[in-house]
Amino acid sequence: MLAAAGFAGAAPAGATTLAEALAATYVNNPTLAAQRAGLRATDEQYGIVRAQGLPNAGVNGQLTQGVRNYQQFNGFGRITQVGGSLSVPVWQGGRVKNALRAADARVKSGQQSLRATEGDVFVQAVSAYMDVLRDRAIVDLNLNNVRVLETNLQATNDRFQAGDLTRTDVAQSKARLEGARSQLAAARATLTASEENYRATIGQAAGVLEQPPVMPLLPADADRAEATALDENPDIAAAAEQVMAYRADVSAARANRNPTVSASASESYYRYDDPAGGGLSGIRGGAVKGDYATVGATLTLPLYQGGLVGAQVRQAQAFESQALEQQVATERQVVATVRATFSNYRALIDTERSSGEQVRANTLALEGLRAEQSVGLRQVLDVLNGEQELLSSKVTLVSAQHDAYISGFQLLNAMGLVNYRRLGLAGGPLYDPQVHYARTRRSISDFATDPTPVATTRPTYGPAVPPEIPPVTPLAK
């Protein structure tokens, strides 16, 4: 549905494209990096559960040295013991098998949640990118308006000196100019906030930004958007995997009623020394030493556990019921979001179209007002009002273009179509969560650890925008 080619267009040298901004977000955003780390922690639960079904081996040693009156206790001055043991679970009643199924389902749910976070972060990045474009355009429009009003004030003063206009006309022109300067200051403050948000979200300063590509083709109606969301939305998939995990938990809890079988083997060496002799051991200056080995099997058959298993099963069933209801709630919320976003997107497209017509009409009206004012048919205030209306309509158009683009991207995200692969991004390695999970499933070493954790993203400081950036071109002219 989302054409990758739509985000691969060429840009002027030095300009940042939306695709490049999204690729930088994919690498630099700390929220996304934290979600990946959380998923890696979830991966390890599989190994923790699996260890309960694997052999357990160990060695032990003991050295006891008598210090005072030792012969009164054991007859030996020193006792040395060294041994090794091996325990092998043979049958766990199905508890480990079902716990592994639950762990696997939770990993899959976490992977879907990572997809959802990735989409949400990309929407935030698109919003930050479009905010900067919008606010730079609005600053440019307000700056141009100030220049026009400065020219108007100068012309009004000249005509006042010539006796064609009154002091009231001059005061009106000056008041309107000061109001425009105030609007320009507010627009610049808003732009600064947008540039800082861009840097916080994307991890780099907002330099020269290229206009975004055309929005990919969206569904023609809400029903098609809903059908796509039910198949692709990661939140729905994550909720379904959670149901599977809790269902496996029920089976694992029931397995606590089943018998378990384990096998064991051990080998021990011992040495008892009586260096002083004449002690209770009866060995003068000698020692007793030897070794022994054992093998065995243990069968545990639970008969009654005080109602523990029944409570565990009922608890797991309640959690499964909760997950089922949450799955329904998630589907409802996704459907509601898709339909509401689709409606909002269509409304914003209509607003953008109407705003464009309004700009064209106000442009013609202002030309007419200026012509009529030059021959005395209009007052200065009429021209000033026409200029203000044209400015307002241009700002409205810029905002409508901004809102419509973001709304379209939000719709794609609600449908589950916003991620690194579907956007066709480039510029860094793709993070595949399955790689870490596969490594976790293979690892059975007690000494396989990761390096000491360090932050993979860094704070950004310094000027938000390099001073050499030229004035921007508005979204709408």
N, C-alpha and C positions, 0 to 999 in steps of 0.2 A: 504493500500500500504506500509506503514512504520511499520515494525514489532517491537512491543514494546520490545520483547525478545532480540532484537539485542543490546539494551543498558542496559541489566540487568546482564551482566556477572560478575563473582567474580574477585576481584583484590587482589594482595598481601596486607598483613596488612600494613596500613599506607599510601598506595598509593591512590591517588585521581583518580577516573574513570571519563570518560567524562560525564556519567549520573549524577554523584555527582556534577560536575562543573556546569552543566546546571541547576540542582536543586538549587544550591547556587545562580546562576544568577537570577533565577525566584524570589528569595526572596530578593536579595541584590541590584539588578540593579536599579539605580535611574531613568533612562529613562523610564523603565517599570512602576515604581511606580508613576511617574508623569503622564503617560498616563492614569493610573487607576483613579487618582484623577480628571483628566480632564473629564473622562467619568462620574464620580459621579456628577460633576457640570452639565453636559448635562442631566443627569437623573432628576435633580431638575426642569428643564424647564417644565416638565409635570405637576408638582404640581403648578407652577406659572400660567400656562394657566388654569388649572382646577379651580383655585380659582376664576376666573372670572365668573364661572357658579354656585358657591355655595352661600348660604346665608351669609349676612354680618350683624353682630349685634354689638351694642355698647351702652355705657352709657355716659351721659354728665351732668355736673353740673356747676352752676354759682352762685357766691356770690358777691353782689355789696353792699358796705357800703358807705353811704354818709359821707363826711368829712366837707364840707363848702358850705352853700347856697343850700343844697340838696333839700329843699322843693320847691325851685323855678323851679326845673326840673320835679320831679315826685310825690312829696307829700309824699314820703316814705323814711325813713332813711336806710332801709336795704331790699334788694331783694334777695331771695333764690329760686333757680330753680334746680330741679333734674329730669332727664328723661332718658328713654331708647328707642332704636329704633331697628327695624329688617327690613331688605330689602331682598327680595327673588327674584332672577331672574327666571322668568317663561319661557320665550322664547327669545333666543338670535339670532334667525334667522339662526342658523347653524354655526355661527362664532366660538364658543367655541368647538363644536364637531370636526370641521375640523382642528382647531388649535391643538387639542389633537392628532388627527391622524398624523399631521406633527411632533409634539414633539416625538411621539412614533417611527416614522420612523427615526428620527435623533438619537434617543437612539440606535436603532438597527444598524444604520450606524456606530455610535461610537463604539459599541461592535465589529463590524467587523474590524474597524480600530485598536482596541486594539489587536485583533488577529494578524493583520499584523505587528504591532509593536513587539509583542511577538516573532513572527517568525524572524523578522530582528535582534532583540537582541540576540536570540539564535544563529543565524548565526555568529554574532559578537563574541559570546562566543566560538563557535566552532573554529573560526579563531584564536582567542587569544590562545586557548588550543593547537591547532596544530602549531601555530607559536613558542610556547615555546618548544614543542617536536622537531620541525625542527631545531631550533637554538641551542638547547642543543646537538643534534646529530651532527650539523656542527661544534660546538666547540670541541666536542669529536674527530671528524675526523681530525680537524686541529691540535689538541693537539697530537694525535697519529702521524700525519705527522711530527710535530716538533721533536718528539722523534726519529722517523726513520731517519730523516735528521741529527740529532745530532749523531746518531750511524754511519751514513754514513760518516760524517765529521771526526769522530774519526778514522774510518777504513781507510779513504783516507789519513789522516795524518800519520798513521802507515805505509801505503804502500809508501808514499812519503819519509819517513825516511829510508825505506828499499831500495829506489831507483826504485820502480816499477812504480810510477806515478810522474807526474810533478807538479810544483807549480801552474800551470794553473788549474789542476784538483782540487787542494785544494781550490783555489779561487772560482771556480764554485760551489763546495759543500758548501762553507761558504756563498756565495751570495744567493744560494737557501734556506739555513737555515734561513737567516735573512728575506728573503721574506716570508717564512712560519710563522715566528714569527709575522710579520706584519699582515698577514692574520688572525692569531689567535687573535690578539688584536682587530681587526675589528669585528671578529665573536663574541667575548665576549661583545663588546659594543652593537651589534645588539641583543644579547640575553638579556642584561639588559633592553633594550627598550621593548622587547617582554614580559618580566616578569612584567614590570610596566604596560603595557597595559592589561595584564591578570588580575592584581590586580584591575585596574580601572574598567574593564568590569564585572568581576565576584565577586568582593568584598572581596577577600581573596588572600593571597600570594600563589604563585605557588609552592607547595611542590613537592613531588615525584608524577609524573603523569603516569598513566597507559596508555599503547598503546590503541588507540581507537578501538571500535568493528568494525567488517566488515560492510561496508556500506549496508544498506537495499536494497532489490531488486528494481531496477529502471526500468522505462518503456523501452521496447525494441526499440522504435522509437519515433521520435519527435511528430508524430500525436497523439499517446496515451498520451504523456505528456501534449500536448495542451488540449486534451479533459478533462483530469483530472483537469487542471488549470481552465478551463472555469466553471467547476462545484464547485471547492473547494477554489479558490483563494479569500481571504478576501477583497482585494482591489476592485475586481469586485462586490462582494456582497455589500460593503459599497457604491459604486457608484450607484447601483440599488436602495438602500434605500434612498439615497439623492434625486433621481428622484421622488420617492413616496412622500417624504417630501415636495418638491416644488409643486408637483401636489395638495397636500392638502392645501398648502398656497394659491393657485389660488382659490380653493373653499371657503376658509376662507375670502379672499378678496371680492369675489362676495357676500358673506353673509352680508357685510356691507350695501347692498342695502335693506335688508329685515327689516320689522318692529321688534321691541323688546317689550316685555311685562315684567313688574316687579310688585311685590306686596310689600306693606310696612305696618308696624304697629308701633305705638309709644305710650308710656305712660309717662306723665309728672306730676310732683308735683311742686307747687309753694307756696311761702309764702312772703307776702309784709308786712313789719313792719314799724310802725310810733311811735317809743318809746316816742318822745317828745310831740306828740299830737298837735291838732290845725293846722295841716298842710293842704295842699291841699287835702289830702285824706279824711278829714272830720271825721277821726277816732281818738279819743283822747286816746292815750296810748294803742291802739289796733293793730290788724293785720288782713289782708285778706289772706286766704289760701284756697287751693283746689287742685284738680287734674283733668286731662283730658286725654282722649285716642283718637287715630285716627287710622283708617285703610284706605287703598286706593290701587288703582292700576294705573299704568302708562303705557300708550301705546305710543310708539314713532314710527312714520311713516316717514322715510326720503323721502323727495320729490326732493330736489336738494341740493347737497353738493359741488357745485363749481367744479365738475369734479374730486373730490378727489378719489372716488371709482373707476372710470374708470382708473385713473393713477395707483392705487394700483393693480388692476387686471392685467393691461398690464405689470407692473413691475414684478409681480409674474410669469406671463407667460414667460417673458424674462429669469428670473432665472431658470424656468423649462427647457427652451430651452438650456440654458447653461449647466445645469446638464445632459441633454440628450447627448450633444456633449462630455462632460467630461466622461460620461459612455462609449461611443464608444472609446474615446482616451485611457481610462484605459484598456479596453479589448485589444486594439491593442498593447499597451505597454506590457501587461502581456504575450500575445502570442509571441511577439518579444523576450521578455526576456527568456521565456521558451525555445524557439527554439535555441536561441543563446547559452544559458547555456547548453542545451543538446549537441549541437555541440562541445562546449568547453570541456565538460566533456569527451566525447568520444575521443577527440584529446588528452586530458591529460592522459587518460587511455593508449592510444597508446604510448605516450611519456614515461610513467612509464614503460611499457613493454620493449621499446627500450633501456631505460636507464639501466634496469636490465641486458639486454644482453651486453650492453656496459661495465658495471662493470665486468661481467664475462670475457669478451674478454680482457679488460685491465689488469685484474688480471693474466691471463695466459701469456699475453705479457710481463708483468713485471717479472714474474718468468723466462721467457726465456731470457730477457735482463740481469738479474742478473747472470744467468748461463753462458751466452756468455761472459759477462764482466769478469767473474772469470777466463776464459781461454784466455783473451786477444782479443776476437773477437768484443767487444763493448767498447766504451769509457764511462767514468764516466758520462759525460753529457747525454748519451743515457739513462742510468739508472735513472738519475735525471728527465729527461723528462717523462719517463715511470711512475715514482712515481707521478709526477704532474698530468698526464693524468688520472691516477687511482683515485687520490683525487678528481679531477674535476668531474669525472663521478659519484663517490659516492655522492658528493654534489648535482649533478644534479638529481640523483635518489631520494635522500631525499626530495628535493624540489618538484619533480614531484609527489611523494606520498602525500605530503602536499597539493599541488595544486589540485590534483584529488579528494581528500577527501572533501576539502572545496567546490569545484565545485559541487560535488554530493549533498552536503547539501544545497547549493544555489538552485539547481534544485528542490529539495524537497520543499524548501520554496516557490519558484515561483509557484509550483503546489498547494500550500496551505496546505501542509501536515506536517508543523513544528509547533507544539504547545505542551503544557504540557501534554494533554491527549494522543495524538498520540505517543509521545515519551515514554509514560509509566513511567514518572519520579515519584520519591518519595522523601520524606525528608522534607515535609512541607505541609501546607494546600493549597488546590487548591483555587485560587481566582476566584469566580464565579460572574461576573458582574450582573447577573440576580437577585442575592439576594438583592443587594442594590436597584436596580430598583423596585423590588416587594415591598420593604419596603417604598420606596418613593410614590408609587402609593396608598398605604394604608394610609399613614399619611396625616391627615388634621388638625393637631394641630399647632397653632401658636407658641408653646413653645417647639416643638420637634427639638432640635438642636444636632449637633455632638460636641464631645470634641474639645478643642483648638487644631488646627493642629500642628503636630510635624513631623519632617522628620522620615520616617520609615527606611531609609538607612543612613549609616554613612560613613564618609571618612575613609580610611585605611592608616595607617602610619607604620613606622618601616621598618626593612630590608625586601626586596622583597622575598628573599629565605633564609630559616634557614640555618645556616652554617653547620649543620650536614648532609645535603642532600648528598648522595654519587654520584659519577660520573654516568651519564646516559648511557644507551645502545642506540646506534644509531638506527634509523628506518631501515636502510639498512646496512648490513654487507658485 
